[in-house]
C-alpha cells in the first residue's frame, strides 16, 4: 500500500524527510511546494480549494546534509466543497495508513496568512482541529509559519504576529509546547530555511490521531479530532432542529389562514432544513468508522481509478499553465491565414490558448 500513499510510485525510505503542510485555503501551501519540487501543484486564483486529497511532492534538499524530502499537501478544514467530516476522514486515512506502515512524519509546517486582519471563525477552527490532530507531544515538531508578508505593512504584520504568539487560543499554547515560528517570504531561500529545520533536526513525530487509531485501536469517532467535529455538528443539528420546529408552527398557522403563498414558501424552507439535517446526520455517521474501513475505501482502488486521478491532476496543471499564458500575453493576429490555427481570439487580438472552463482556485 505504501506506493499508493505516495504519488507517482515514490517509495519512501528510512532516511527520507517527510513534511506535511497544513493550514487554511490560500495560506500558500501550493506556492511553497512550487518553490521546492519539480512536480507542481495546481495554484489557483479564487476562493475555492484545489487540494481535494492528500498528495505528495518529492525533491532533493542539497544540504548539508543532502537528503530526499517529501512534502505532503493536505486539504484544510475550510474546504469549499467538502465538510469537516470528509476532510478529517481523508487526513485520518493517510496518517494512519502511513503510520501503520512504519512511515513517520519528520515534521509539520502550518501556514497562516499574515495579511488576514483578524482571526476569523474558520481560522480558529483550523487551529483547533490542528492541535487535536497533533496532540501535545507532537507540537515540538511543528513550525508555525506566517506568509503573505508582501501584502501587509511590516509593522502591522509584526503586531499581528505578536498577537498570534502571545494568545493561547491562537499559537501561544503550541509555542509553549515547543512549536517554532518562522516568517516565510515566498522565496527559494525562505522555503529552504523552513525545510532545512527538519532536515537538520532529523527527528520523527507521532500524531495523537495516529496513536489513537493505530496503537489504541480506536474508531475515528473515538478520537479527539473527531470529537471536535462532532461537537460542531451537534450544535448545528440542534440549531436547525429548533428553526424547523418554529417553521412548523408558522406553517400550521399559514394552513389555518389558507395563505397559499406563505404555505409554499414555508414548505420550501422546511425542505431545505430537512436536507440540512439529513446532511448533518450523514456526516455524523461517516465518523463512525474504523481505520481498516477508511483504508479499504480510500486505497483499495482499481488501477484504472488511480490512473484517472493522475490524469485529472495533469489536466488541472495544463489548464493553470494555459490560463497563465493567456493572462501574460496579447498576441496580434497579423495574417488572416493564421486564424484557423488559433483556439480563439477576442476583438482586441487576445488569444485564448485552450479551454478555460476548469475552475481556478486559491494557493493552498
BELDAUR-V644818 format. One record per pair of residues at least 12 apart in sequence whose C-alpha atoms are under 6 Angstrom apart, sorted by the first residue. I is the first residue (numbers start at 1). J is the second residue. Records with the same first field share a line. If there is no record, write none. Layout:
BEGIN
I: J + J
END
This chain:
BEGIN
6: 56
7: 56
16: 68 + 69
17: 69 + 106
18: 69 + 70 + 105 + 106
19: 71 + 105 + 106 + 107 + 108
20: 71 + 72 + 108
21: 72 + 73 + 108 + 109
22: 74 + 110
23: 76 + 110 + 111
24: 76
25: 49 + 364
26: 362 + 363 + 364
27: 111 + 112 + 113 + 364
28: 363 + 364
29: 364
30: 363 + 364
35: 188
37: 59
42: 317
43: 363
44: 360 + 361 + 362 + 363
45: 360 + 361 + 362
46: 361 + 362
47: 361 + 362
48: 80 + 361
49: 79 + 80 + 361
50: 361
51: 75
52: 75
54: 73 + 74
55: 72 + 73
56: 71 + 72
57: 70 + 71
58: 70
77: 126
85: 283
93: 294 + 295
96: 210
105: 204 + 205
106: 203 + 204 + 205
107: 141 + 142
108: 142
109: 142 + 143
110: 144
111: 145 + 146
112: 146 + 147
113: 146 + 147 + 148
114: 146 + 147 + 148 + 157
115: 152
132: 224 + 225
133: 208 + 209 + 225
134: 207 + 208
135: 208
138: 205 + 207
139: 177 + 179
140: 178 + 179
142: 179
143: 179 + 180 + 181
144: 181
145: 181 + 182 + 183
146: 183 + 184
147: 184
219: 289 + 290
220: 287 + 289 + 290
221: 287 + 288
326: 352
330: 350
331: 349 + 350
332: 349
END
